[in-house]
Structures are given as structure tokens and as C-alpha cells.
């Protein structure tokens, strides 16, 4: 296969270059993704606070297991059917 001449590659590059619209579209997409991430983090913080409150007020909880956070403890309880989604 013979490589095209340099001038043909330069001409093709000029034709296929971004008009700036793609850059604006990517910037908008990135802003949307960052906004979604911020909302997700806020929702996770609210969930963690609610889980901590529920664990603190649940008489069946005997305390935190060393090295286990609220997500680990609640996940174990939900899979056993003693809380979590099964309780809804």
C-alpha cells in the first residue's frame, strides 16, 4: 500500500477538523456529568446518615464490627432479610 502524499493528508485534516461545535458539546456533556456526580455524592451522604441513624436506633444491632462501615453492615443485614430492601 502506498501512503498518500503529505498534501492530501493536510487537506483531509483541514476538512475533518472540528468547527468548535464538538468541543462545546463535549464541554456541556462534561458539565452534566459533573452535576450528576455532585448529586450522587449528596444522595450517598444522605443515605449514609440515614443508615447510621437506623443502625443506632435498631435494638438488634450490637455495635460496629471492626473495619466494617455502615454500607458493609447494612448490606449484610439486607441480604439476610432483616432490613434493607426486604423491609420496605
Secondary structure, DSSP 8 states (H G I E B T S, - for coil): -----HHHHHHHHHHHS--SHHHHHHHHHHHHHHHHHHHHHHHHHHHHHHHHHHHHH-TT-----TT--HHHHHHHHHHTTSSGGGG-
